[in-house]
């Protein structure tokens, strides 16, 4: 079982290195070959260096997904969705409490950069969002407020 982990570690390094120096097309190819799930799976291993390597690889993949989204070829960052579907989002969230500073800081940065804005975005006022009101007019609030005494 130990040799299997050694192979997974080497693969993680190879994928992370490829995402670090690769072109967008090469990284998209790695994603199409299923590299996200194995990187996500290693986020729970005990080797903090490998966790960092996997986070770096995932961050590089997310950057490409964001660039694709910005260029209009994708409506959302599909790679963020792929990571979520591979249970990676939950694992990255759990790394916010990791003992190693570098790991939890990188996890927080990734979450803030690629997930926070998507889920917690506040619509600017006056946006063309439909509003619903029940009963037509807003009820008048009595002067001095309500008294429930």
C-alpha positions in Angstrom: 0.0 0.0 0.0 2.9 2.3 0.7 4.3 1.9 -2.8 0.8 2.9 -4.2 1.0 6.1 -2.2 4.5 6.8 -3.5 3.2 6.5 -7.0 0.2 8.8 -6.3 2.7 11.3 -4.8 4.8 11.2 -7.9 1.8 11.6 -10.1 0.6 14.6 -8.0 4.0 16.3 -8.5 3.9 15.6 -12.2 0.4 17.0 -12.6 1.1 20.0 -10.4 4.4 20.7 -12.3 2.5 20.4 -15.6 -0.2 22.8 -14.5 2.5 25.2 -13.3 4.4 25.5 -16.6 1.8 24.3 -19.0 -0.3 26.2 -21.5 -4.0 26.6 -21.1 -4.6 24.0 -23.8 -2.3 21.5 -22.0 -4.0 22.1 -18.6 -7.4 21.7 -20.3 -6.2 18.4 -21.7 -5.1 17.2 -18.2 -8.5 18.1 -16.9 -10.2 16.2 -19.7 -8.1 13.2 -18.7 -9.4 13.3 -15.2 -6.6 14.8 -13.2 -8.9 16.8 -10.8 -10.3 13.9 -8.7 -6.9 12.3 -7.8 -5.6 15.7 -6.7 -8.7 16.2 -4.6 -8.3 12.7 -3.1 -4.8 13.5 -1.9 -6.0 16.6 0.0 -6.7 14.3 3.0 -3.3 12.6 3.1 -1.0 13.1 6.0 1.9 14.4 3.9 1.6 18.2 4.2 4.0 18.8 1.2 1.8 16.7 -1.0 -1.3 18.6 0.2 0.4 21.8 -0.8 1.4 20.4 -4.2 -2.2 19.3 -4.8 -3.6 22.7 -3.8 -1.1 24.4 -6.1 -2.1 22.2 -9.0 -5.8 22.8 -8.3 -5.3 26.5 -8.1 -3.5 26.5 -11.5 -6.4 24.5 -12.9 -8.9 27.0 -11.4 -7.0 29.9 -13.0 -7.4 28.4 -16.4 -11.1 27.8 -15.7 -11.5 31.4 -14.7 -9.7 32.6 -17.9 -12.1 30.4 -20.0 -15.0 31.9 -18.2 -13.7 35.5 -18.7 -13.2 34.8 -22.5 -16.8 33.7 -22.7 -16.2 30.1 -23.7 -17.8 29.0 -20.4 -20.6 30.7 -18.4 -19.1 29.6 -15.1 -15.8 28.2 -13.9 -16.5 24.6 -14.9 -13.3 23.5 -13.2 -14.6 24.9 -9.8 -17.7 22.7 -10.4 -15.5 19.7 -11.2 -13.6 20.2 -8.0 -16.8 20.5 -6.0 -18.2 17.3 -7.7 -14.9 15.4 -6.7 -15.5 16.4 -3.1 -12.6 18.8 -3.4 -14.5 21.9 -2.2 -15.3 20.2 1.1 -11.7 19.0 1.5 -10.3 22.5 0.7 -12.8 24.0 3.3 -11.6 21.4 5.9 -8.0 22.5 5.2 -8.8 25.9 6.7 -8.1 24.4 10.1 -4.8 22.6 9.1 -1.9 22.9 11.4 0.5 24.0 8.7 0.2 27.7 8.0 1.0 27.5 4.3 -1.8 25.0 3.8 -4.5 26.8 5.5 -3.5 30.1 4.0 -3.6 28.6 0.5 -6.9 26.9 1.2 -8.4 30.3 2.3 -7.0 32.1 -0.7 -8.4 29.5 -3.1 -11.9 29.6 -1.4 -12.0 33.4 -1.4 -10.8 33.6 -5.0 -12.9 30.9 -6.7 -15.9 30.2 -4.5 -16.8 33.1 -2.2 -17.6 35.6 -5.0 -19.7 33.0 -6.8 -21.8 32.0 -3.8 -21.8 35.2 -1.7 -22.1 37.8 -4.4 -24.4 40.6 -3.4 -26.5 42.0 -6.2 -26.1 45.8 -6.6 -29.2 47.9 -5.7 -31.4 48.7 -8.7 -30.4 45.5 -10.5 -33.1 44.1 -12.7 -34.0 41.3 -10.3 -37.7 40.6 -10.1 -39.2 41.5 -6.8 -42.3 40.0 -5.3 -44.7 41.6 -3.0 -47.7 40.0 -1.4 -50.9 41.9 -1.0 -49.9 44.7 -3.3 -49.0 47.7 -1.2 -46.5 47.6 1.6 -48.4 47.9 5.0 -48.0 51.1 6.8 -45.8 51.0 9.9 -47.5 52.8 12.7 -45.8 55.9 13.9 -43.6 55.0 16.9 -43.3 51.4 15.7 -45.2 48.3 16.8 -46.2 47.7 20.4 -46.5 44.1 21.4 -47.1 44.9 25.1 
